[in-house]
Amino acid sequence: MEQKRLNLENMGREIIALKQEMERMKEFIKEDLEFAIKTELAWQRHDRGEFTRIDSEEFLKEIKKW
């Protein structure tokens, strides 16, 4: 009987640890999904020709404004 109780206690701790890990993973999955959606939308805009082109000098000028 004592052995079964120890096993149940161990299982309970493992379940709690797994639940905590799943909660952490859920946030990473959410961030990954948001990134994937933004990337896909950007590719669609690119494919429609909605991006602009500038040469490297203009690009550096723009960065300095930030």
PQR file with spaces between the fields and no chain letter, atoms N, CA, C, O and H, PARSE charges and radii, in Angstrom:
ATOM       1  N    MET     1       0.822   -1.201    0.000 -0.4000 1.5000
ATOM       2  CA   MET     1       0.000    0.000    0.000 -0.0000 2.0000
ATOM       3  C    MET     1       0.867    1.268    0.000  0.5500 1.7000
ATOM       4  O    MET     1       0.582    2.234   -0.708 -0.5500 1.4000
ATOM       5  N    GLU     2       1.924    1.238    0.805 -0.4000 1.5000
ATOM       6  CA   GLU     2       2.838    2.384    0.872 -0.0000 2.0000
ATOM       7  C    GLU     2       3.493    2.638   -0.484  0.5500 1.7000
ATOM       8  O    GLU     2       3.667    3.786   -0.892 -0.5500 1.4000
ATOM       9  H    GLU     2       2.156    0.454    1.380  0.4000 1.0000
ATOM      10  N    GLN     3       3.854    1.553   -1.180 -0.4000 1.5000
ATOM      11  CA   GLN     3       4.486    1.671   -2.500 -0.0000 2.0000
ATOM      12  C    GLN     3       3.533    2.348   -3.490  0.5500 1.7000
ATOM      13  O    GLN     3       3.950    3.207   -4.267 -0.5500 1.4000
ATOM      14  H    GLN     3       3.713    0.620   -0.848  0.4000 1.0000
ATOM      15  N    LYS     4       2.264    1.961   -3.459 -0.4000 1.5000
ATOM      16  CA   LYS     4       1.282    2.573   -4.360 -0.0000 2.0000
ATOM      17  C    LYS     4       1.144    4.062   -4.066  0.5500 1.7000
ATOM      18  O    LYS     4       1.022    4.873   -4.984 -0.5500 1.4000
ATOM      19  H    LYS     4       1.926    1.263   -2.828  0.4000 1.0000
ATOM      20  N    ARG     5       1.165    4.419   -2.788 -0.4000 1.5000
ATOM      21  CA   ARG     5       1.043    5.822   -2.405 -0.0000 2.0000
ATOM      22  C    ARG     5       2.234    6.623   -2.922  0.5500 1.7000
ATOM      23  O    ARG     5       2.065    7.730   -3.433 -0.5500 1.4000
ATOM      24  H    ARG     5       1.265    3.760   -2.042  0.4000 1.0000
ATOM      25  N    LEU     6       3.431    6.069   -2.791 -0.4000 1.5000
ATOM      26  CA   LEU     6       4.621    6.750   -3.301 -0.0000 2.0000
ATOM      27  C    LEU     6       4.541    6.911   -4.811  0.5500 1.7000
ATOM      28  O    LEU     6       4.893    7.963   -5.346 -0.5500 1.4000
ATOM      29  H    LEU     6       3.568    5.170   -2.375  0.4000 1.0000
ATOM      30  N    ASN     7       4.083    5.883   -5.493 -0.4000 1.5000
ATOM      31  CA   ASN     7       3.954    5.976   -6.944 -0.0000 2.0000
ATOM      32  C    ASN     7       2.944    7.047   -7.336  0.5500 1.7000
ATOM      33  O    ASN     7       3.175    7.806   -8.277 -0.5500 1.4000
ATOM      34  H    ASN     7       3.797    5.029   -5.058  0.4000 1.0000
ATOM      35  N    LEU     8       1.826    7.110   -6.617 -0.4000 1.5000
ATOM      36  CA   LEU     8       0.823    8.134   -6.908 -0.0000 2.0000
ATOM      37  C    LEU     8       1.369    9.533   -6.630  0.5500 1.7000
ATOM      38  O    LEU     8       1.100   10.469   -7.383 -0.5500 1.4000
ATOM      39  H    LEU     8       1.638    6.493   -5.853  0.4000 1.0000
ATOM      40  N    GLU     9       2.126    9.672   -5.561 -0.4000 1.5000
ATOM      41  CA   GLU     9       2.728   10.975   -5.257 -0.0000 2.0000
ATOM      42  C    GLU     9       3.721   11.369   -6.344  0.5500 1.7000
ATOM      43  O    GLU     9       3.752   12.521   -6.777 -0.5500 1.4000
ATOM      44  H    GLU     9       2.345    8.911   -4.949  0.4000 1.0000
ATOM      45  N    ASN    10       4.529   10.411   -6.780 -0.4000 1.5000
ATOM      46  CA   ASN    10       5.476   10.686   -7.865 -0.0000 2.0000
ATOM      47  C    ASN    10       4.741   11.064   -9.141  0.5500 1.7000
ATOM      48  O    ASN    10       5.127   12.003   -9.837 -0.5500 1.4000
ATOM      49  H    ASN    10       4.503    9.476   -6.428  0.4000 1.0000
ATOM      50  N    MET    11       3.677   10.326   -9.442 -0.4000 1.5000
ATOM      51  CA   MET    11       2.897   10.631  -10.641 -0.0000 2.0000
ATOM      52  C    MET    11       2.288   12.025  -10.543  0.5500 1.7000
ATOM      53  O    MET    11       2.256   12.766  -11.526 -0.5500 1.4000
ATOM      54  H    MET    11       3.363    9.564   -8.877  0.4000 1.0000
ATOM      55  N    GLY    12       1.805   12.379   -9.350 -0.4000 1.5000
ATOM      56  CA   GLY    12       1.229   13.705   -9.159 -0.0000 2.0000
ATOM      57  C    GLY    12       2.248   14.800   -9.397  0.5500 1.7000
ATOM      58  O    GLY    12       1.947   15.804  -10.041 -0.5500 1.4000
ATOM      59  H    GLY    12       1.831   11.777   -8.552  0.4000 1.0000
ATOM      60  N    ARG    13       3.453   14.614   -8.880 -0.4000 1.5000
ATOM      61  CA   ARG    13       4.519   15.604   -9.103 -0.0000 2.0000
ATOM      62  C    ARG    13       4.875   15.697  -10.583  0.5500 1.7000
ATOM      63  O    ARG    13       5.100   16.787  -11.110 -0.5500 1.4000
ATOM      64  H    ARG    13       3.698   13.798   -8.357  0.4000 1.0000
ATOM      65  N    GLU    14       4.922   14.547  -11.246 -0.4000 1.5000
ATOM      66  CA   GLU    14       5.240   14.541  -12.678 -0.0000 2.0000
ATOM      67  C    GLU    14       4.160   15.262  -13.478  0.5500 1.7000
ATOM      68  O    GLU    14       4.462   16.013  -14.405 -0.5500 1.4000
ATOM      69  H    GLU    14       4.739   13.662  -10.817  0.4000 1.0000
ATOM      70  N    ILE    15       2.917   15.030  -13.118 -0.4000 1.5000
ATOM      71  CA   ILE    15       1.812   15.691  -13.821 -0.0000 2.0000
ATOM      72  C    ILE    15       1.888   17.200  -13.626  0.5500 1.7000
ATOM      73  O    ILE    15       1.693   17.959  -14.576 -0.5500 1.4000
ATOM      74  H    ILE    15       2.672   14.420  -12.365  0.4000 1.0000
ATOM      75  N    ILE    16       2.168   17.637  -12.412 -0.4000 1.5000
ATOM      76  CA   ILE    16       2.294   19.077  -12.142 -0.0000 2.0000
ATOM      77  C    ILE    16       3.457   19.666  -12.940  0.5500 1.7000
ATOM      78  O    ILE    16       3.330   20.749  -13.511 -0.5500 1.4000
ATOM      79  H    ILE    16       2.327   17.021  -11.641  0.4000 1.0000
ATOM      80  N    ALA    17       4.584   18.962  -12.982 -0.4000 1.5000
ATOM      81  CA   ALA    17       5.748   19.443  -13.738 -0.0000 2.0000
ATOM      82  C    ALA    17       5.420   19.522  -15.226  0.5500 1.7000
ATOM      83  O    ALA    17       5.794   20.484  -15.897 -0.5500 1.4000
ATOM      84  H    ALA    17       4.687   18.082  -12.518  0.4000 1.0000
ATOM      85  N    LEU    18       4.722   18.509  -15.743 -0.4000 1.5000
ATOM      86  CA   LEU    18       4.339   18.523  -17.158 -0.0000 2.0000
ATOM      87  C    LEU    18       3.383   19.673  -17.461  0.5500 1.7000
ATOM      88  O    LEU    18       3.501   20.329  -18.495 -0.5500 1.4000
ATOM      89  H    LEU    18       4.418   17.728  -15.198  0.4000 1.0000
ATOM      90  N    LYS    19       2.444   19.912  -16.563 -0.4000 1.5000
ATOM      91  CA   LYS    19       1.500   21.013  -16.758 -0.0000 2.0000
ATOM      92  C    LYS    19       2.237   22.354  -16.808  0.5500 1.7000
ATOM      93  O    LYS    19       1.938   23.200  -17.650 -0.5500 1.4000
ATOM      94  H    LYS    19       2.348   19.379  -15.723  0.4000 1.0000
ATOM      95  N    GLN    20       3.192   22.540  -15.910 -0.4000 1.5000
ATOM      96  CA   GLN    20       3.967   23.782  -15.902 -0.0000 2.0000
ATOM      97  C    GLN    20       4.766   23.938  -17.191  0.5500 1.7000
ATOM      98  O    GLN    20       4.837   25.031  -17.754 -0.5500 1.4000
ATOM      99  H    GLN    20       3.435   21.852  -15.226  0.4000 1.0000
ATOM     100  N    GLU    21       5.363   22.853  -17.655 -0.4000 1.5000
ATOM     101  CA   GLU    21       6.128   22.898  -18.904 -0.0000 2.0000
ATOM     102  C    GLU    21       5.217   23.220  -20.087  0.5500 1.7000
ATOM     103  O    GLU    21       5.600   23.981  -20.975 -0.5500 1.4000
ATOM     104  H    GLU    21       5.305   21.965  -17.198  0.4000 1.0000
ATOM     105  N    MET    22       4.030   22.653  -20.105 -0.4000 1.5000
ATOM     106  CA   MET    22       3.081   22.932  -21.189 -0.0000 2.0000
ATOM     107  C    MET    22       2.668   24.403  -21.192  0.5500 1.7000
ATOM     108  O    MET    22       2.491   24.993  -22.258 -0.5500 1.4000
ATOM     109  H    MET    22       3.718   22.034  -19.384  0.4000 1.0000
ATOM     110  N    GLU    23       2.514   24.991  -20.020 -0.4000 1.5000
ATOM     111  CA   GLU    23       2.171   26.411  -19.946 -0.0000 2.0000
ATOM     112  C    GLU    23       3.283   27.265  -20.548  0.5500 1.7000
ATOM     113  O    GLU    23       3.012   28.227  -21.267 -0.5500 1.4000
ATOM     114  H    GLU    23       2.658   24.511  -19.155  0.4000 1.0000
ATOM     115  N    ARG    24       4.528   26.917  -20.255 -0.4000 1.5000
ATOM     116  CA   ARG    24       5.656   27.662  -20.839 -0.0000 2.0000
ATOM     117  C    ARG    24       5.696   27.465  -22.354  0.5500 1.7000
ATOM     118  O    ARG    24       5.941   28.412  -23.101 -0.5500 1.4000
ATOM     119  H    ARG    24       4.749   26.136  -19.671  0.4000 1.0000
ATOM     120  N    MET    25       5.459   26.254  -22.795 -0.4000 1.5000
ATOM     121  CA   MET    25       5.493   25.968  -24.230 -0.0000 2.0000
ATOM     122  C    MET    25       4.368   26.688  -24.958  0.5500 1.7000
ATOM     123  O    MET    25       4.538   27.100  -26.106 -0.5500 1.4000
ATOM     124  H    MET    25       5.260   25.485  -22.187  0.4000 1.0000
ATOM     125  N    LYS    26       3.223   26.843  -24.304 -0.4000 1.5000
ATOM     126  CA   LYS    26       2.084   27.500  -24.934 -0.0000 2.0000
ATOM     127  C    LYS    26       2.446   28.922  -25.357  0.5500 1.7000
ATOM     128  O    LYS    26       2.042   29.373  -26.429 -0.5500 1.4000
ATOM     129  H    LYS    26       3.086   26.508  -23.372  0.4000 1.0000
ATOM     130  N    GLU    27       3.202   29.625  -24.523 -0.4000 1.5000
ATOM     131  CA   GLU    27       3.608   30.992  -24.855 -0.0000 2.0000
ATOM     132  C    GLU    27       4.553   31.004  -26.056  0.5500 1.7000
ATOM     133  O    GLU    27       4.432   31.861  -26.931 -0.5500 1.4000
ATOM     134  H    GLU    27       3.530   29.259  -23.653  0.4000 1.0000
ATOM     135  N    PHE    28       5.496   30.053  -26.103 -0.4000 1.5000
ATOM     136  CA   PHE    28       6.402   29.972  -27.247 -0.0000 2.0000
ATOM     137  C    PHE    28       5.638   29.658  -28.527  0.5500 1.7000
ATOM     138  O    PHE    28       5.914   30.233  -29.580 -0.5500 1.4000
ATOM     139  H    PHE    28       5.594   29.357  -25.392  0.4000 1.0000
ATOM     140  N    ILE    29       4.681   28.750  -28.432 -0.4000 1.5000
ATOM     141  CA   ILE    29       3.890   28.380  -29.606 -0.0000 2.0000
ATOM     142  C    ILE    29       3.093   29.579  -30.089  0.5500 1.7000
ATOM     143  O    ILE    29       2.983   29.806  -31.294 -0.5500 1.4000
ATOM     144  H    ILE    29       4.456   28.284  -27.576  0.4000 1.0000
ATOM     145  N    LYS    30       2.536   30.348  -29.162 -0.4000 1.5000
ATOM     146  CA   LYS    30       1.780   31.542  -29.530 -0.0000 2.0000
ATOM     147  C    LYS    30       2.680   32.534  -30.268  0.5500 1.7000
ATOM     148  O    LYS    30       2.289   33.077  -31.301 -0.5500 1.4000
ATOM     149  H    LYS    30       2.625   30.163  -28.184  0.4000 1.0000
ATOM     150  N    GLU    31       3.874   32.769  -29.744 -0.4000 1.5000
ATOM     151  CA   GLU    31       4.814   33.690  -30.389 -0.0000 2.0000
ATOM     152  C    GLU    31       5.225   33.176  -31.764  0.5500 1.7000
ATOM     153  O    GLU    31       5.315   33.953  -32.715 -0.5500 1.4000
ATOM     154  H    GLU    31       4.191   32.328  -28.904  0.4000 1.0000
ATOM     155  N    ASP    32       5.474   31.876  -31.876 -0.4000 1.5000
ATOM     156  CA   ASP    32       5.855   31.296  -33.163 -0.0000 2.0000
ATOM     157  C    ASP    32       4.736   31.448  -34.186  0.5500 1.7000
ATOM     158  O    ASP    32       4.994   31.761  -35.348 -0.5500 1.4000
ATOM     159  H    ASP    32       5.401   31.245  -31.103  0.4000 1.0000
ATOM     160  N    LEU    33       3.506   31.229  -33.761 -0.4000 1.5000
ATOM     161  CA   LEU    33       2.371   31.360  -34.667 -0.0000 2.0000
ATOM     162  C    LEU    33       2.207   32.804  -35.129  0.5500 1.7000
ATOM     163  O    LEU    33       1.950   33.051  -36.307 -0.5500 1.4000
ATOM     164  H    LEU    33       3.297   30.975  -32.817  0.4000 1.0000
ATOM     165  N    GLU    34       2.351   33.754  -34.217 -0.4000 1.5000
ATOM     166  CA   GLU    34       2.261   35.168  -34.593 -0.0000 2.0000
ATOM     167  C    GLU    34       3.344   35.525  -35.606  0.5500 1.7000
ATOM     168  O    GLU    34       3.080   36.239  -36.574 -0.5500 1.4000
ATOM     169  H    GLU    34       2.559   33.553  -33.259  0.4000 1.0000
ATOM     170  N    PHE    35       4.563   35.032  -35.387 -0.4000 1.5000
ATOM     171  CA   PHE    35       5.658   35.298  -36.318 -0.0000 2.0000
ATOM     172  C    PHE    35       5.359   34.686  -37.684  0.5500 1.7000
ATOM     173  O    PHE    35       5.587   35.323  -38.712 -0.5500 1.4000
ATOM     174  H    PHE    35       4.777   34.452  -34.601  0.4000 1.0000
ATOM     175  N    ALA    36       4.853   33.461  -37.699 -0.4000 1.5000
ATOM     176  CA   ALA    36       4.542   32.788  -38.964 -0.0000 2.0000
ATOM     177  C    ALA    36       3.468   33.548  -39.733  0.5500 1.7000
ATOM     178  O    ALA    36       3.560   33.683  -40.953 -0.5500 1.4000
ATOM     179  H    ALA    36       4.668   32.944  -36.864  0.4000 1.0000
ATOM     180  N    ILE    37       2.457   34.042  -39.037 -0.4000 1.5000
ATOM     181  CA   ILE    37       1.389   34.796  -39.699 -0.0000 2.0000
ATOM     182  C    ILE    37       1.937   36.090  -40.285  0.5500 1.7000
ATOM     183  O    ILE    37       1.644   36.419  -41.435 -0.5500 1.4000
ATOM     184  H    ILE    37       2.382   33.933  -38.046  0.4000 1.0000
ATOM     185  N    LYS    38       2.730   36.828  -39.507 -0.4000 1.5000
ATOM     186  CA   LYS    38       3.312   38.082  -40.009 -0.0000 2.0000
ATOM     187  C    LYS    38       4.222   37.831  -41.205  0.5500 1.7000
ATOM     188  O    LYS    38       4.227   38.605  -42.162 -0.5500 1.4000
ATOM     189  H    LYS    38       2.968   36.561  -38.573  0.4000 1.0000
ATOM     190  N    THR    39       4.987   36.751  -41.147 -0.4000 1.5000
ATOM     191  CA   THR    39       5.885   36.416  -42.254 -0.0000 2.0000
ATOM     192  C    THR    39       5.089   36.095  -43.508  0.5500 1.7000
ATOM     193  O    THR    39       5.425   36.565  -44.595 -0.5500 1.4000
ATOM     194  H    THR    39       4.983   36.122  -40.370  0.4000 1.0000
ATOM     195  N    GLU    40       4.040   35.301  -43.366 -0.4000 1.5000
ATOM     196  CA   GLU    40       3.210   34.941  -44.521 -0.0000 2.0000
ATOM     197  C    GLU    40       2.559   36.179  -45.129  0.5500 1.7000
ATOM     198  O    GLU    40       2.524   36.324  -46.351 -0.5500 1.4000
ATOM     199  H    GLU    40       3.767   34.920  -42.483  0.4000 1.0000
ATOM     200  N    LEU    41       2.050   37.063  -44.295 -0.4000 1.5000
ATOM     201  CA   LEU    41       1.434   38.287  -44.810 -0.0000 2.0000
ATOM     202  C    LEU    41       2.456   39.161  -45.531  0.5500 1.7000
ATOM     203  O    LEU    41       2.141   39.772  -46.552 -0.5500 1.4000
ATOM     204  H    LEU    41       2.079   36.945  -43.302  0.4000 1.0000
ATOM     205  N    ALA    42       3.670   39.222  -45.010 -0.4000 1.5000
ATOM     206  CA   ALA    42       4.725   40.001  -45.670 -0.0000 2.0000
ATOM     207  C    ALA    42       5.065   39.401  -47.025  0.5500 1.7000
ATOM     208  O    ALA    42       5.251   40.139  -47.992 -0.5500 1.4000
ATOM     209  H    ALA    42       3.927   38.725  -44.181  0.4000 1.0000
ATOM     210  N    TRP    43       5.151   38.063  -47.116 -0.4000 1.5000
ATOM     211  CA   TRP    43       5.433   37.428  -48.407 -0.0000 2.0000
ATOM     212  C    TRP    43       4.312   37.704  -49.403  0.5500 1.7000
ATOM     213  O    TRP    43       4.573   37.913  -50.588 -0.5500 1.4000
ATOM     214  H    TRP    43       5.000   37.463  -46.330  0.4000 1.0000
ATOM     215  N    GLN    44       3.080   37.706  -48.935 -0.4000 1.5000
ATOM     216  CA   GLN    44       1.961   37.997  -49.830 -0.0000 2.0000
ATOM     217  C    GLN    44       2.051   39.422  -50.356  0.5500 1.7000
ATOM     218  O    GLN    44       1.808   39.664  -51.538 -0.5500 1.4000
ATOM     219  H    GLN    44       2.868   37.536  -47.972  0.4000 1.0000
ATOM     220  N    ARG    45       2.404   40.381  -49.475 -0.4000 1.5000
ATOM     221  CA   ARG    45       2.586   41.767  -49.930 -0.0000 2.0000
ATOM     222  C    ARG    45       3.731   41.857  -50.930  0.5500 1.7000
ATOM     223  O    ARG    45       3.636   42.575  -51.925 -0.5500 1.4000
ATOM     224  H    ARG    45       2.601   40.185  -48.514  0.4000 1.0000
ATOM     225  N    HIS    46       4.802   41.135  -50.670 -0.4000 1.5000
ATOM     226  CA   HIS    46       5.950   41.110  -51.576 -0.0000 2.0000
ATOM     227  C    HIS    46       5.534   40.562  -52.938  0.5500 1.7000
ATOM     228  O    HIS    46       5.880   41.133  -53.972 -0.5500 1.4000
ATOM     229  H    HIS    46       4.879   40.551  -49.861  0.4000 1.0000
ATOM     230  N    ASP    47       4.800   39.466  -52.938 -0.4000 1.5000
ATOM     231  CA   ASP    47       4.365   38.854  -54.197 -0.0000 2.0000
ATOM     232  C    ASP    47       3.440   39.766  -54.990  0.5500 1.7000
ATOM     233  O    ASP    47       3.396   39.689  -56.218 -0.5500 1.4000
ATOM     234  H    ASP    47       4.519   39.002  -52.098  0.4000 1.0000
ATOM     235  N    ARG    48       2.697   40.633  -54.296 -0.4000 1.5000
ATOM     236  CA   ARG    48       1.823   41.582  -54.993 -0.0000 2.0000
ATOM     237  C    ARG    48       2.589   42.822  -55.452  0.5500 1.7000
ATOM     238  O    ARG    48       2.012   43.701  -56.093 -0.5500 1.4000
ATOM     239  H    ARG    48       2.733   40.696  -53.298  0.4000 1.0000
ATOM     240  N    GLY    49       3.865   42.901  -55.133 -0.4000 1.5000
ATOM     241  CA   GLY    49       4.684   44.036  -55.548 -0.0000 2.0000
ATOM     242  C    GLY    49       4.512   45.268  -54.681  0.5500 1.7000
ATOM     243  O    GLY    49       4.760   46.382  -55.142 -0.5500 1.4000
ATOM     244  H    GLY    49       4.333   42.187  -54.612  0.4000 1.0000
ATOM     245  N    GLU    50       4.101   45.099  -53.458 -0.4000 1.5000
ATOM     246  CA   GLU    50       3.839   46.234  -52.581 -0.0000 2.0000
ATOM     247  C    GLU    50       5.071   46.718  -51.824  0.5500 1.7000
ATOM     248  O    GLU    50       4.975   47.671  -51.052 -0.5500 1.4000
ATOM     249  H    GLU    50       3.900   44.194  -53.083  0.4000 1.0000
ATOM     250  N    PHE    51       6.210   46.094  -52.023 -0.4000 1.5000
ATOM     251  CA   PHE    51       7.437   46.529  -51.363 -0.0000 2.0000
ATOM     252  C    PHE    51       8.123   47.581  -52.224  0.5500 1.7000
ATOM     253  O    PHE    51       7.940   47.612  -53.441 -0.5500 1.4000
ATOM     254  H    PHE    51       6.288   45.320  -52.650  0.4000 1.0000
ATOM     255  N    THR    52       8.912   48.441  -51.590 -0.4000 1.5000
ATOM     256  CA   THR    52       9.678   49.433  -52.336 -0.0000 2.0000
ATOM     257  C    THR    52      11.150   49.047  -52.315  0.5500 1.7000
ATOM     258  O    THR    52      11.596   48.295  -51.449 -0.5500 1.4000
ATOM     259  H    THR    52       9.061   48.415  -50.601  0.4000 1.0000
ATOM     260  N    ARG    53      11.885   49.565  -53.268 -0.4000 1.5000
ATOM     261  CA   ARG    53      13.321   49.298  -53.335 -0.0000 2.0000
ATOM     262  C    ARG    53      14.069   50.610  -53.177  0.5500 1.7000
ATOM     263  O    ARG    53      13.670   51.644  -53.710 -0.5500 1.4000
ATOM     264  H    ARG    53      11.522   50.176  -53.972  0.4000 1.0000
ATOM     265  N    ILE    54      15.173   50.542  -52.424 -0.4000 1.5000
ATOM     266  CA   ILE    54      16.070   51.685  -52.320 -0.0000 2.0000
ATOM     267  C    ILE    54      17.495   51.155  -52.348  0.5500 1.7000
ATOM     268  O    ILE    54      17.760   50.009  -51.986 -0.5500 1.4000
ATOM     269  H    ILE    54      15.497   49.701  -51.991  0.4000 1.0000
ATOM     270  N    ASP    55      18.405   52.018  -52.790 -0.4000 1.5000
ATOM     271  CA   ASP    55      19.801   51.572  -52.825 -0.0000 2.0000
ATOM     272  C    ASP    55      20.399   51.650  -51.416  0.5500 1.7000
ATOM     273  O    ASP    55      19.775   52.167  -50.490 -0.5500 1.4000
ATOM     274  H    ASP    55      18.189   52.949  -53.085  0.4000 1.0000
ATOM     275  N    SER    56      21.599   51.135  -51.279 -0.4000 1.5000
ATOM     276  CA   SER    56      22.218   51.025  -49.956 -0.0000 2.0000
ATOM     277  C    SER    56      22.451   52.390  -49.310  0.5500 1.7000
ATOM     278  O    SER    56      22.311   52.529  -48.095 -0.5500 1.4000
ATOM     279  H    SER    56      22.105   50.714  -52.032  0.4000 1.0000
ATOM     280  N    GLU    57      22.802   53.388  -50.101 -0.4000 1.5000
ATOM     281  CA   GLU    57      23.037   54.719  -49.531 -0.0000 2.0000
ATOM     282  C    GLU    57      21.755   55.299  -48.941  0.5500 1.7000
ATOM     283  O    GLU    57      21.765   55.855  -47.843 -0.5500 1.4000
ATOM     284  H    GLU    57      22.916   53.275  -51.088  0.4000 1.0000
ATOM     285  N    GLU    58      20.664   55.166  -49.669 -0.4000 1.5000
ATOM     286  CA   GLU    58      19.377   55.655  -49.165 -0.0000 2.0000
ATOM     287  C    GLU    58      18.959   54.886  -47.914  0.5500 1.7000
ATOM     288  O    GLU    58      18.414   55.458  -46.971 -0.5500 1.4000
ATOM     289  H    GLU    58      20.656   54.713  -50.561  0.4000 1.0000
ATOM     290  N    PHE    59      19.222   53.590  -47.924 -0.4000 1.5000
ATOM     291  CA   PHE    59      18.899   52.755  -46.771 -0.0000 2.0000
ATOM     292  C    PHE    59      19.644   53.237  -45.531  0.5500 1.7000
ATOM     293  O    PHE    59      19.054   53.358  -44.458 -0.5500 1.4000
ATOM     294  H    PHE    59      19.666   53.125  -48.690  0.4000 1.0000
ATOM     295  N    LEU    60      20.933   53.512  -45.676 -0.4000 1.5000
ATOM     296  CA   LEU    60      21.726   53.994  -44.542 -0.0000 2.0000
ATOM     297  C    LEU    60      21.232   55.354  -44.054  0.5500 1.7000
ATOM     298  O    LEU    60      21.236   55.623  -42.853 -0.5500 1.4000
ATOM     299  H    LEU    60      21.412   53.414  -46.548  0.4000 1.0000
ATOM     300  N    LYS    61      20.809   56.206  -44.979 -0.4000 1.5000
ATOM     301  CA   LYS    61      20.247   57.498  -44.583 -0.0000 2.0000
ATOM     302  C    LYS    61      18.968   57.300  -43.768  0.5500 1.7000
ATOM     303  O    LYS    61      18.751   57.977  -42.763 -0.5500 1.4000
ATOM     304  H    LYS    61      20.806   55.988  -45.955  0.4000 1.0000
ATOM     305  N    GLU    62      18.138   56.376  -44.206 -0.4000 1.5000
ATOM     306  CA   GLU    62      16.895   56.088  -43.486 -0.0000 2.0000
ATOM     307  C    GLU    62      17.175   55.563  -42.081  0.5500 1.7000
ATOM     308  O    GLU    62      16.507   55.956  -41.125 -0.5500 1.4000
ATOM     309  H    GLU    62      18.315   55.827  -45.023  0.4000 1.0000
ATOM     310  N    ILE    63      18.146   54.688  -41.956 -0.4000 1.5000
ATOM     311  CA   ILE    63      18.479   54.118  -40.647 -0.0000 2.0000
ATOM     312  C    ILE    63      18.937   55.209  -39.683  0.5500 1.7000
ATOM     313  O    ILE    63      18.597   55.182  -38.501 -0.5500 1.4000
ATOM     314  H    ILE    63      18.688   54.369  -42.733  0.4000 1.0000
ATOM     315  N    LYS    64      19.703   56.158  -40.186 -0.4000 1.5000
ATOM     316  CA   LYS    64      20.197   57.236  -39.324 -0.0000 2.0000
ATOM     317  C    LYS    64      19.057   58.095  -38.778  0.5500 1.7000
ATOM     318  O    LYS    64      19.194   58.712  -37.722 -0.5500 1.4000
ATOM     319  H    LYS    64      19.980   56.179  -41.147  0.4000 1.0000
ATOM     320  N    LYS    65      17.942   58.135  -39.488 -0.4000 1.5000
ATOM     321  CA   LYS    65      16.787   58.900  -39.024 -0.0000 2.0000
ATOM     322  C    LYS    65      16.128   58.245  -37.814  0.5500 1.7000
ATOM     323  O    LYS    65      15.470   58.921  -37.023 -0.5500 1.4000
ATOM     324  H    LYS    65      17.831   57.634  -40.346  0.4000 1.0000
ATOM     325  N    TRP    66      16.300   56.951  -37.668 -0.4000 1.5000
ATOM     326  CA   TRP    66      15.670   56.223  -36.560 -0.0000 2.0000
ATOM     327  C    TRP    66      16.361   56.587  -35.289  0.5500 1.7000
ATOM     328  O    TRP    66      15.995   56.090  -34.224 -0.5500 1.4000
ATOM     329  H    TRP    66      16.835   56.402  -38.310  0.4000 1.0000
